[in-house]
Amino acid sequence: MYAIAGDGCKIWYEGGARPVLLIHGFASDSRRNWTDAGWLRVFDGALLVDLRGHGQSGKPRTGFSPQRLAADICTVLDTVGLATVDVVTYSMGGLVGWELARMGRVRRMGIGGLGGGTAAREDFERVLETLPGNEDLRPCIEGMAGHRLDGEPPVPVLFAAGDADDLAPDAAAFAAKLGAQFVSLGKRNHFNAISSRLFKQAALDFFGS
């Protein structure tokens, strides 16, 4: 199914029977990030959204700031009739979830694979090299590079990261600085931490489900 963003971009979504939203990372999509990694076995009926430029959503050349991507998700939430949701994000999705929380649409949020550092252009480029076939995402790099999680957490937050995640090496320290919860995903790296049972269970416990 699709919701239509303010600029006409088609935003793909599925689910919504459960008020839990899953926001994927850069150069990924809902299927790869969440379905294939087993998250729907934990959060059956969760709302899946492909961010613009990704997966089954439209692929415009503009509109890739965290605020614009969060506004796209607000359109989806309005379409399915969900005022607020619990949210699990991964990597770049955490920047989007942070803005969504500032918009008053989030109750609690689990952020995986992201710390307090600035989103670096070279990190996005490295992901493109690891996951070829995503050259049309260069506008997303332009829109997201330079952003970070700034200010106080807008909602209760749980951070999770693998000890070998070189894209979120400061996640534990950043969580401590914010007074937020943190769970280590052991020896996992940025690309395999998403399937961690520890991450799933920590999110389930954090949401009180």
Backbone as numpy.savetxt, mean C-alpha at the origin, in Angstrom:
# Nx Ny Nz CAx CAy CAz Cx Cy Cz
-14.69 -4.84 -11.52 -15.53 -3.65 -11.52 -14.64 -2.40 -11.52
-15.24 -1.30 -11.94 -14.47 -0.07 -12.03 -15.20 1.10 -11.38
-14.43 1.96 -10.74 -14.89 3.27 -10.31 -14.20 4.29 -11.20
-14.83 5.42 -11.40 -14.26 6.43 -12.30 -13.75 7.60 -11.47
-12.44 7.83 -11.54 -11.80 8.91 -10.80 -12.21 10.27 -11.36
-11.88 11.32 -10.64 -12.28 12.67 -11.04 -11.79 13.09 -12.40
-10.63 12.55 -12.83 -10.10 12.91 -14.15 -10.48 11.89 -15.22
-11.40 10.98 -14.87 -11.88 10.01 -15.85 -11.13 8.69 -15.86
-10.09 8.56 -15.07 -9.32 7.31 -15.04 -10.16 6.19 -14.43
-10.12 5.02 -15.05 -10.85 3.85 -14.54 -10.00 3.15 -13.47
-10.55 3.00 -12.28 -9.86 2.37 -11.16 -10.52 1.02 -10.87
-9.78 -0.05 -11.10 -10.31 -1.40 -10.89 -10.38 -1.73 -9.42
-11.47 -2.41 -9.04 -11.57 -2.89 -7.65 -12.38 -4.18 -7.63
-12.25 -4.88 -6.50 -12.98 -6.13 -6.30 -13.18 -6.33 -4.81
-14.28 -6.93 -4.41 -14.55 -7.20 -3.00 -15.23 -6.03 -2.32
-15.05 -5.96 -1.02 -15.67 -4.90 -0.23 -16.70 -5.40 0.76
-16.90 -6.74 0.79 -17.83 -7.28 1.77 -17.28 -7.15 3.18
-15.96 -7.03 3.29 -15.31 -6.85 4.59 -14.62 -5.49 4.58
-14.76 -4.69 5.64 -14.18 -3.34 5.64 -12.68 -3.32 5.88
-11.96 -4.09 5.06 -10.50 -4.11 5.08 -10.03 -3.85 3.66
-9.17 -2.86 3.50 -8.64 -2.47 2.20 -7.18 -2.87 2.11
-6.78 -3.44 0.97 -5.39 -3.83 0.73 -4.83 -2.97 -0.40
-3.73 -2.25 -0.13 -3.13 -1.34 -1.11 -1.74 -1.86 -1.49
-1.58 -2.24 -2.73 -0.33 -2.85 -3.20 0.79 -1.83 -3.41
1.96 -2.34 -3.75 3.14 -1.50 -3.95 3.40 -1.17 -5.40
4.51 -0.50 -5.64 4.93 -0.06 -6.97 5.22 -1.25 -7.87
4.80 -1.15 -9.13 5.06 -2.16 -10.16 4.46 -3.51 -9.80
3.41 -3.49 -9.00 2.70 -4.71 -8.64 1.22 -4.48 -8.91
0.37 -5.33 -8.37 -1.07 -5.15 -8.46 -1.72 -6.01 -7.38
-3.02 -5.95 -7.30 -3.72 -6.67 -6.24 -3.52 -8.18 -6.33
-3.52 -8.71 -7.53 -3.35 -10.16 -7.67 -1.99 -10.60 -7.15
-0.94 -9.97 -7.64 0.40 -10.41 -7.25 0.70 -10.11 -5.78
0.30 -8.93 -5.33 0.65 -8.51 -3.97 -0.17 -9.22 -2.90
-1.45 -9.44 -3.19 -2.35 -9.92 -2.15 -2.95 -11.29 -2.41
-3.55 -11.49 -3.58 -4.19 -12.78 -3.85 -3.16 -13.90 -3.90
-2.12 -13.73 -4.71 -1.10 -14.78 -4.85 -0.33 -15.01 -3.56
-0.24 -14.00 -2.71 0.50 -14.11 -1.45 -0.36 -14.64 -0.30
-1.62 -14.98 -0.57 -2.45 -15.64 0.42 -3.21 -14.74 1.37
-3.26 -13.45 1.10 -3.92 -12.54 2.05 -5.43 -12.71 2.10
-6.03 -13.15 1.02 -7.48 -13.30 1.03 -7.92 -14.53 1.81
-6.98 -15.42 2.12 -7.31 -16.53 3.01 -7.44 -16.03 4.45
-6.84 -14.89 4.73 -6.91 -14.28 6.06 -8.02 -13.23 6.12
-8.11 -12.41 5.07 -9.10 -11.34 5.02 -10.06 -11.58 3.86
-10.85 -12.64 3.98 -11.82 -12.97 2.94 -12.82 -11.82 2.78
-13.05 -11.42 1.53 -13.98 -10.32 1.27 -13.37 -8.95 1.34
-12.04 -8.87 1.56 -11.37 -7.57 1.62 -11.49 -6.85 0.28
-11.39 -5.53 0.35 -11.46 -4.70 -0.85 -10.08 -4.60 -1.49
-9.99 -5.00 -2.75 -8.76 -4.91 -3.52 -8.90 -3.76 -4.52
-7.83 -2.97 -4.67 -7.82 -1.87 -5.63 -6.50 -1.89 -6.38
-6.56 -1.82 -7.71 -5.34 -1.62 -8.49 -5.13 -0.11 -8.64
-4.01 0.41 -8.13 -3.72 1.83 -8.27 -3.61 2.21 -9.74
-3.91 3.45 -10.05 -3.79 3.88 -11.45 -2.39 3.58 -11.98
-2.33 3.17 -13.23 -1.06 2.79 -13.84 -0.68 1.35 -13.61
-1.41 0.65 -12.76 -1.08 -0.72 -12.36 -2.23 -1.67 -12.67
-1.89 -2.92 -12.89 -2.88 -3.96 -13.02 -3.96 -3.67 -14.04
-5.21 -3.78 -13.61 -6.34 -3.62 -14.51 -6.90 -2.19 -14.53
-6.28 -1.29 -13.79 -6.72 0.11 -13.81 -6.18 0.84 -15.03
-6.74 2.01 -15.28 -6.30 2.82 -16.40 -4.85 3.26 -16.23
-4.23 3.60 -17.34 -2.80 3.95 -17.33 -2.57 5.33 -17.94
-3.00 6.36 -17.21 -2.77 7.73 -17.69 -1.31 8.12 -17.50
-0.97 9.30 -17.97 0.39 9.81 -17.84 0.52 10.78 -16.67
-0.58 11.05 -15.99 -0.56 12.02 -14.89 -1.37 11.48 -13.71
-1.25 12.17 -12.57 -2.08 11.86 -11.41 -1.46 10.86 -10.45
-0.14 10.89 -10.28 0.53 9.86 -9.50 1.12 10.35 -8.17
0.63 11.45 -7.66 1.06 11.84 -6.32 0.35 10.97 -5.29
0.90 10.84 -4.06 0.19 10.08 -3.03 -1.23 10.60 -2.79
-1.40 11.91 -2.84 -2.72 12.50 -2.60 -3.71 12.12 -3.70
-3.23 12.13 -4.96 -4.11 11.78 -6.08 -4.50 10.30 -6.04
-3.54 9.45 -5.71 -3.82 8.02 -5.62 -4.79 7.74 -4.47
-4.62 8.45 -3.36 -5.56 8.30 -2.24 -6.95 8.78 -2.63
-7.03 9.85 -3.41 -8.33 10.35 -3.87 -9.01 9.31 -4.76
-8.22 8.61 -5.59 -8.77 7.52 -6.40 -9.44 6.48 -5.51
-8.75 6.13 -4.42 -9.29 5.12 -3.51 -10.55 5.63 -2.82
-10.58 6.91 -2.48 -11.80 7.49 -1.90 -12.99 7.28 -2.85
-12.76 7.44 -4.14 -13.81 7.22 -5.13 -14.30 5.78 -5.07
-13.37 4.84 -4.92 -13.75 3.44 -4.81 -14.55 3.20 -3.53
-14.07 3.74 -2.41 -14.79 3.57 -1.14 -16.20 4.14 -1.23
-16.35 5.28 -1.86 -17.68 5.86 -2.03 -18.55 4.97 -2.90
-17.95 4.38 -3.91 -18.70 3.53 -4.84 -19.24 2.29 -4.15
-18.44 1.70 -3.26 -18.87 0.47 -2.58 -19.58 0.75 -1.26
-19.64 2.01 -0.87 -20.38 2.38 0.32 -19.67 2.13 1.63
-18.34 2.29 1.64 -17.55 2.13 2.86 -17.03 3.50 3.30
-17.45 3.96 4.46 -17.00 5.26 4.95 -15.56 5.20 5.44
-15.26 4.16 6.25 -13.91 3.97 6.76 -13.55 2.49 6.69
-12.27 2.21 6.65 -11.78 0.84 6.53 -10.51 0.67 7.35
-10.21 -0.57 7.71 -8.87 -0.92 8.16 -8.05 -1.16 6.89
-6.77 -0.82 6.93 -5.96 -0.86 5.72 -4.65 -1.60 5.96
-4.29 -2.46 5.02 -2.95 -3.05 4.96 -2.29 -2.55 3.69
-1.09 -2.02 3.81 -0.37 -1.51 2.64 0.97 -2.21 2.52
1.55 -2.11 1.33 2.90 -2.61 1.16 3.71 -1.62 0.34
4.92 -1.34 0.82 5.88 -0.51 0.10 5.25 0.84 -0.26
5.27 1.22 -1.54 4.72 2.51 -1.96 3.27 2.69 -1.53
2.54 1.59 -1.39 1.16 1.68 -0.95 1.02 2.34 0.41
2.08 2.29 1.23 2.04 2.94 2.53 1.93 4.45 2.42
2.56 5.04 1.41 2.46 6.48 1.20 1.03 6.86 0.83
0.39 6.00 0.05 -0.99 6.25 -0.34 -1.92 6.08 0.86
-1.71 5.01 1.63 -2.53 4.76 2.81 -2.42 5.88 3.84
-1.23 6.44 3.99 -1.01 7.55 4.93 -1.88 8.74 4.56
-1.92 9.05 3.26 -2.75 10.17 2.80 -4.23 9.84 2.94
-4.59 8.59 2.67 -5.99 8.18 2.83 -6.43 8.33 4.28
-5.53 8.01 5.20 -5.84 8.18 6.62 -6.03 9.65 6.96
-5.23 10.52 6.38 -5.38 11.95 6.61 -6.72 12.47 6.10
-7.28 11.78 5.14 -8.58 12.15 4.59 -9.73 11.63 5.44
-9.40 10.92 6.53 -10.43 10.47 7.45 -11.12 9.18 7.04
-10.49 8.39 6.16 -11.15 7.18 5.67 -10.60 5.90 6.28
-9.65 6.01 7.22 -8.96 4.84 7.77 -9.14 4.78 9.28
-9.38 3.57 9.81 -9.45 3.37 11.26 -8.08 2.97 11.82
-7.49 1.93 11.25 -6.19 1.42 11.67 -5.44 0.98 10.42
-4.11 0.98 10.48 -3.35 0.70 9.28 -2.10 -0.13 9.57
-1.91 -1.17 8.78 -0.67 -1.95 8.79 0.17 -1.55 7.60
1.42 -1.17 7.84 2.31 -0.71 6.77 3.48 -1.67 6.67
3.59 -2.37 5.56 4.69 -3.30 5.36 5.71 -2.76 4.37
6.98 -3.08 4.59 8.02 -2.75 3.62 8.28 -1.28 3.42
8.08 -0.47 4.46 8.29 0.97 4.34 8.72 1.53 5.68
9.73 2.40 5.64 10.18 3.08 6.84 9.99 4.57 6.70
10.87 5.33 7.32 10.70 6.78 7.34 11.50 7.53 6.30
12.22 6.80 5.45 13.06 7.46 4.45 12.26 8.04 3.30
12.89 8.93 2.56 12.27 9.52 1.38 12.26 8.52 0.24
11.14 8.42 -0.47 11.05 7.52 -1.63 12.03 7.99 -2.69
13.04 7.18 -2.95 14.14 7.58 -3.84 13.91 7.09 -5.26
14.20 7.96 -6.21 14.04 7.61 -7.62 14.84 6.35 -7.97
16.06 6.24 -7.43 16.89 5.08 -7.75 16.29 3.78 -7.24
15.55 3.84 -6.12 14.90 2.63 -5.62 13.78 2.19 -6.55
13.00 3.15 -7.04 11.96 2.81 -8.00 12.58 2.21 -9.26
13.67 2.80 -9.72 14.34 2.29 -10.92 14.84 0.86 -10.70
15.33 0.60 -9.50 15.83 -0.74 -9.19 14.70 -1.77 -9.23
13.52 -1.36 -8.73 12.36 -2.26 -8.79 11.98 -2.53 -10.24
12.03 -1.51 -11.09 11.71 -1.71 -12.50 12.68 -2.71 -13.14
13.94 -2.66 -12.75 14.92 -3.60 -13.28 14.63 -5.02 -12.82
14.16 -5.15 -11.58 13.84 -6.46 -11.02 12.55 -7.02 -11.61
11.60 -6.14 -11.91 10.30 -6.54 -12.44 10.11 -5.90 -13.81
10.73 -6.47 -14.87 10.67 -5.86 -16.21 9.24 -5.85 -16.76
9.06 -5.02 -17.80 7.75 -4.92 -18.44 6.88 -3.84 -17.87
7.46 -2.93 -17.07 6.68 -1.89 -16.42 7.15 -0.49 -16.82
7.63 -0.34 -18.05 8.16 0.95 -18.48 7.10 2.05 -18.45
5.80 1.67 -18.57 4.76 2.69 -18.56 4.53 3.28 -17.18
5.29 2.81 -16.18 5.16 3.33 -14.82 6.12 4.48 -14.53
6.84 4.93 -15.52 7.75 6.05 -15.26 7.02 7.31 -14.79
5.80 7.60 -15.27 5.07 8.74 -14.68 4.80 8.55 -13.19
4.64 7.30 -12.76 4.43 7.04 -11.33 5.69 7.38 -10.54
6.85 7.07 -11.10 8.10 7.42 -10.44 8.20 8.93 -10.27
7.85 9.65 -11.33 7.90 11.12 -11.26 6.98 11.66 -10.17
5.81 11.04 -10.01 4.84 11.53 -9.04 5.14 11.16 -7.61
5.84 10.02 -7.41 6.04 9.51 -6.05 7.42 9.81 -5.47
8.43 9.95 -6.32 9.78 10.19 -5.82 9.83 11.47 -4.98
10.51 11.38 -3.85 10.66 12.53 -2.97 9.66 12.59 -1.84
8.65 11.74 -1.87 7.65 11.74 -0.80 8.09 10.80 0.33
7.51 11.01 1.50 7.82 10.18 2.66 6.63 10.22 3.63
6.68 9.36 4.64 5.68 9.41 5.71 6.07 10.55 6.65
5.34 11.63 6.59 5.71 12.78 7.41 4.61 13.11 8.42
5.03 13.73 9.50 4.09 14.12 10.55 3.76 12.96 11.47
2.88 13.22 12.41 2.44 12.18 13.34 1.51 11.20 12.63
1.49 9.93 13.08 0.58 8.96 12.47 -0.87 9.46 12.56
-1.58 9.48 11.46 -2.96 9.97 11.49 -3.93 8.99 12.15
-3.52 7.73 12.27 -4.33 6.67 12.90 -3.38 5.70 13.57
-3.88 4.78 14.42 -2.99 3.74 14.96 -2.34 2.94 13.83
-1.01 2.74 13.93 -0.26 2.12 12.84 0.59 0.96 13.36
0.64 -0.09 12.58 1.54 -1.22 12.79 2.52 -1.25 11.62
3.82 -1.30 11.91 4.83 -1.43 10.86 5.34 -2.87 10.85
5.70 -3.35 9.65 6.27 -4.69 9.50 7.30 -4.65 8.38
8.42 -5.32 8.58 9.45 -5.38 7.54 10.37 -6.56 7.81
10.93 -7.09 6.75 11.94 -8.13 6.87 13.26 -7.54 7.29
14.05 -8.33 8.00 15.36 -7.85 8.46 16.31 -7.60 7.29
16.05 -8.25 6.14 16.91 -8.09 4.97 16.31 -7.14 3.94
15.33 -6.33 4.34 14.69 -5.39 3.43 15.54 -4.13 3.31
16.29 -4.03 2.21 17.18 -2.88 2.07 16.44 -1.64 1.55
15.14 -1.76 1.27 14.35 -0.59 0.90 13.62 -0.01 2.11
13.65 -0.73 3.22 13.04 -0.23 4.46 13.92 -0.58 5.65
15.21 -0.21 5.60 16.13 -0.63 6.66 15.86 0.02 8.01
15.13 1.14 8.00 14.88 1.88 9.24 13.48 1.68 9.79
12.75 0.67 9.28 11.34 0.52 9.66 11.16 0.37 11.17
11.99 -0.45 11.80 11.86 -0.67 13.25 12.15 0.62 14.02
13.23 1.31 13.66 13.58 2.55 14.35 12.54 3.63 14.12
12.00 3.68 12.92 10.99 4.69 12.61 9.71 4.43 13.40
9.32 3.16 13.48 8.14 2.81 14.27 8.33 3.22 15.73
9.51 2.94 16.26 9.80 3.31 17.66 9.74 4.82 17.85
10.24 5.56 16.89 10.22 7.03 16.97 8.79 7.55 17.03
7.89 6.88 16.29 6.50 7.31 16.25 5.67 6.74 17.39
6.27 5.83 18.16 5.51 5.16 19.21 4.54 4.14 18.65
4.85 3.61 17.45 3.97 2.65 16.79 4.47 1.23 17.02
3.61 0.26 16.80 4.00 -1.14 16.91 4.85 -1.54 15.71
5.72 -2.53 15.92 6.55 -3.06 14.84 6.67 -4.56 14.99
6.62 -5.27 13.87 6.86 -6.70 13.87 7.94 -7.02 12.84
8.95 -7.75 13.28 10.00 -8.20 12.38 9.52 -9.41 11.60
9.80 -9.43 10.30 9.43 -10.56 9.46 10.62 -11.47 9.21
11.54 -11.48 10.16 12.69 -12.38 10.09 13.64 -12.04 8.96
14.16 -13.03 8.28 15.20 -12.83 7.27 14.64 -12.42 5.91
13.36 -12.13 5.84 12.75 -11.81 4.55 13.27 -10.49 3.99
13.25 -10.39 2.64 13.65 -9.16 1.97 12.42 -8.44 1.43
12.65 -7.37 0.66 11.54 -6.54 0.21 10.59 -7.28 -0.70
11.11 -8.27 -1.42 10.29 -8.93 -2.43 9.57 -10.18 -1.94
9.97 -10.74 -0.81 9.27 -11.93 -0.33 8.60 -11.74 1.04
8.75 -10.55 1.62 8.15 -10.31 2.93 6.62 -10.29 2.87
6.07 -9.95 1.71 4.63 -9.79 1.58 3.88 -11.08 1.90
4.49 -12.23 1.69 3.80 -13.50 1.92 4.00 -14.04 3.34
4.69 -13.29 4.18 5.01 -13.75 5.52 3.75 -14.02 6.37
3.71 -15.18 7.00 2.61 -15.49 7.93 2.63 -14.53 9.12
3.82 -14.13 9.53 3.93 -13.19 10.66 3.23 -11.88 10.35
3.40 -11.40 9.12 2.77 -10.15 8.71 1.25 -10.29 8.73
0.74 -11.37 8.16 -0.71 -11.59 8.12 -1.29 -11.69 9.53
-0.65 -12.46 10.39 -1.17 -12.65 11.74 -1.10 -11.35 12.54
-0.01 -10.60 12.35 0.13 -9.33 13.07 -0.97 -8.35 12.66
-1.28 -8.30 11.36 -2.36 -7.41 10.90 -3.70 -7.85 11.45
-3.93 -9.17 11.45 -5.19 -9.70 11.96 -5.36 -9.35 13.44
-4.29 -9.54 14.20 -4.34 -9.22 15.63 -4.51 -7.71 15.86
-3.82 -6.91 15.06 -3.86 -5.45 15.21 -5.26 -4.91 14.96
-5.95 -5.50 13.99 -7.30 -5.06 13.67 -8.34 -5.64 14.63
-7.90 -6.61 15.45 -8.81 -7.21 16.39 -9.84 -8.10 15.73
-9.45 -8.69 14.57 -10.39 -9.53 13.82 -10.28 -10.98 14.24
